Amino acid sequence: MSQYRARPPALATLLLDDAVVRITRWDFEPGADTGVHTHGLGYVVVPMTDCKFLLEDRNGSRRVDVAKGAAYRREAGGEHNVVNAGSEPMTFIEIEYK
């Protein structure tokens, strides 16, 4: 994965950060990405719109479509870049547990 960004950045809005959780709203225009990052905490994602993800990691890239409201959970330690591969804006809420 390149260290240089060619895509517009997704907008992260911190909603809550306390002793138990960190909650962030992520808003993506079409083609926007998070940038490569490693998850230091386990987390839950709740899509607020239908999401057409392009997930890029060391092993390559893959498309994943997740329906609005179809929450999922991941363990800490994953490293990836998340891209909006769709033609519409997408939004999800990320809840990291401490």
HUJO-V115987 format. One record per residue. N is the residue number from 1. RES is the residue in one small letter. PHI is phi in whole degrees, -180 to 180 (999 if undefined). D_FIRST is the distance of its C-alpha to the first C-alpha in whole Angstrom. Layout:
BEGIN
N;RES;PHI;D_FIRST / N;RES;PHI;D_FIRST
END
This chain:
BEGIN
1;m;999;0 / 2;s;-75;4 / 3;q;-83;7 / 4;y;-98;9 / 5;r;-98;10 / 6;a;-113;12 / 7;r;-109;13 / 8;p;-69;16 / 9;p;-80;16 / 10;a;-69;17 / 11;l;-98;21 / 12;a;-102;21 / 13;t;-120;25 / 14;l;-74;26 / 15;l;-97;29 / 16;l;-160;30 / 17;d;-145;30 / 18;d;-132;32 / 19;a;-71;33 / 20;v;-107;32 / 21;v;-141;29 / 22;r;-124;27 / 23;i;-116;27 / 24;t;-127;24 / 25;r;-95;24 / 26;w;-112;21 / 27;d;-118;22 / 28;f;-125;20 / 29;e;-77;21 / 30;p;-55;20 / 31;g;86;16 / 32;a;-73;16 / 33;d;-140;13 / 34;t;-83;13 / 35;g;85;10 / 36;v;-65;8 / 37;h;-151;11 / 38;t;-113;13 / 39;h;-82;16 / 40;g;-82;19 / 41;l;-131;22 / 42;g;-66;23 / 43;y;-154;23 / 44;v;-121;24 / 45;v;-114;23 / 46;v;-121;26 / 47;p;-67;25 / 48;m;-94;28 / 49;t;-135;27 / 50;d;-63;26 / 51;c;-119;22 / 52;k;-112;20 / 53;f;-84;17 / 54;l;-112;13 / 55;l;-104;11 / 56;e;-114;8 / 57;d;-145;7 / 58;r;-59;7 / 59;n;-89;10 / 60;g;127;9 / 61;s;-140;10 / 62;r;-152;14 / 63;r;-93;16 / 64;v;-139;19 / 65;d;-103;22 / 66;v;-127;24 / 67;a;-75;27 / 68;k;-50;28 / 69;g;85;30 / 70;a;-86;28 / 71;a;-65;27 / 72;y;-146;25 / 73;r;-126;24 / 74;r;-137;21 / 75;e;-81;22 / 76;a;-65;20 / 77;g;107;17 / 78;g;-70;14 / 79;e;-119;11 / 80;h;-166;9 / 81;n;-121;9 / 82;v;-110;12 / 83;v;-122;13 / 84;n;-80;17 / 85;a;-89;17 / 86;g;-91;21 / 87;s;-100;23 / 88;e;-121;25 / 89;p;-59;24 / 90;m;-136;23 / 91;t;-141;24 / 92;f;-143;23 / 93;i;-105;25 / 94;e;-110;23 / 95;i;-115;25 / 96;e;-94;24 / 97;y;-106;27 / 98;k;-97;28
END
